[in-house]
Amino acid sequence: MSDHIHQPTVLHQDKYGYLVYCPNCSGFQISYGTFALSQNQHDLECFADLINRYYHRYAQRTERMRRDIFLDTPYVGFGIILSAADLERLNSILQKGLLILAAQDPVSQQ
């Protein structure tokens, strides 16, 4: 994010994390557990789609807390490991935040 005063708008926040938007730089930040990502809208939507697909793939898993679902990242040797419960909570943050963003966008309401 560039040099300016950030005025983040909280799109969604719960005890597990948050999704905020800064209108001054058109940047988003998602925080969950021990990681935070700063992204533009396109990258955020791609990440949300990925998490949503993983969530649906593992939704019926009985061992909800076992952290063995690996998400690859663009960085060699670095990934994110989540449980089915983590995926559910992260997906909830992302989907609720994107719904609020869409509701605030006058173009999407036409």
C-alpha positions in Angstrom: 0.0 0.0 0.0 1.3 3.4 -0.9 2.3 6.5 1.2 -0.9 8.1 2.4 -3.1 8.0 5.4 -5.0 4.8 5.6 -8.7 5.1 6.5 -9.7 1.4 6.6 -13.3 0.4 6.5 -14.0 -2.8 8.4 -16.0 -5.0 6.0 -16.2 -7.9 8.5 -14.6 -8.7 11.9 -15.1 -11.5 14.3 -13.0 -13.2 17.0 -11.0 -15.1 14.3 -10.0 -12.2 12.1 -11.1 -9.4 9.9 -11.4 -8.0 6.3 -10.8 -4.3 5.9 -10.8 -2.0 2.8 -8.8 1.2 2.4 -10.6 3.5 -0.1 -7.5 5.7 -0.4 -5.3 3.0 -1.9 -8.1 0.6 -3.0 -6.4 -2.1 -0.9 -7.8 -4.9 1.2 -6.3 -6.6 4.2 -7.4 -10.0 5.4 -6.2 -11.2 8.8 -6.9 -14.7 10.1 -5.1 -16.7 12.8 -1.4 -16.0 12.5 -1.3 -14.5 9.0 -2.4 -11.3 7.3 -2.5 -10.6 3.5 -2.7 -7.2 1.8 -4.2 -7.5 -1.7 -6.0 -5.6 -4.5 -9.6 -6.4 -5.2 -8.9 -8.9 -8.0 -6.4 -10.9 -5.9 -8.8 -10.8 -2.9 -11.6 -12.2 -5.1 -9.3 -14.9 -6.4 -8.2 -15.8 -2.9 -11.8 -15.9 -1.7 -12.8 -18.2 -4.5 -9.9 -20.5 -3.7 -10.8 -20.6 0.0 -14.5 -21.2 -0.9 -13.6 -24.2 -3.2 -11.4 -25.7 -0.5 -14.1 -25.1 2.1 -16.7 -27.0 0.1 -14.2 -29.8 -0.7 -13.5 -30.4 3.0 -16.9 -29.4 4.5 -17.9 -33.0 5.4 -14.6 -33.9 7.1 -15.2 -35.4 10.5 -11.8 -34.4 12.0 -12.6 -30.7 11.8 -9.6 -29.5 13.8 -6.8 -31.5 12.1 -4.5 -29.0 10.4 -3.4 -30.8 7.3 -4.9 -28.9 4.4 -2.1 -27.2 2.6 -2.6 -24.0 0.6 0.3 -23.3 -1.7 1.6 -19.7 -2.0 3.6 -17.9 -4.7 6.7 -18.2 -2.4 8.8 -21.3 -2.9 8.8 -23.4 0.2 6.1 -21.4 2.0 2.5 -22.4 2.4 -0.5 -22.1 4.7 -1.8 -25.1 6.6 -5.4 -25.0 7.8 -8.0 -27.3 9.3 -11.6 -27.8 8.0 -12.7 -25.6 10.8 -10.2 -22.9 9.8 -11.4 -23.0 6.2 -15.0 -22.6 7.4 -14.1 -19.6 9.6 -11.9 -18.0 7.0 -14.5 -18.5 4.2 -17.1 -16.9 6.4 -15.0 -13.8 6.9 -14.2 -13.5 3.2 -17.8 -14.2 2.0 -19.4 -11.8 4.5 -16.9 -9.1 3.7 -17.4 -9.4 -0.1 -21.2 -9.3 0.3 -20.9 -6.1 2.3 -18.5 -4.7 -0.3 -21.0 -5.6 -3.1 -23.9 -4.0 -1.2 -21.9 -0.7 -0.9 -21.0 -0.7 -4.7 -23.6 1.4 -6.6 -22.6 -0.3 -9.9 -23.3 -3.8 -8.6 -26.8 -2.7 -7.5 -28.0 -1.9 -11.1 
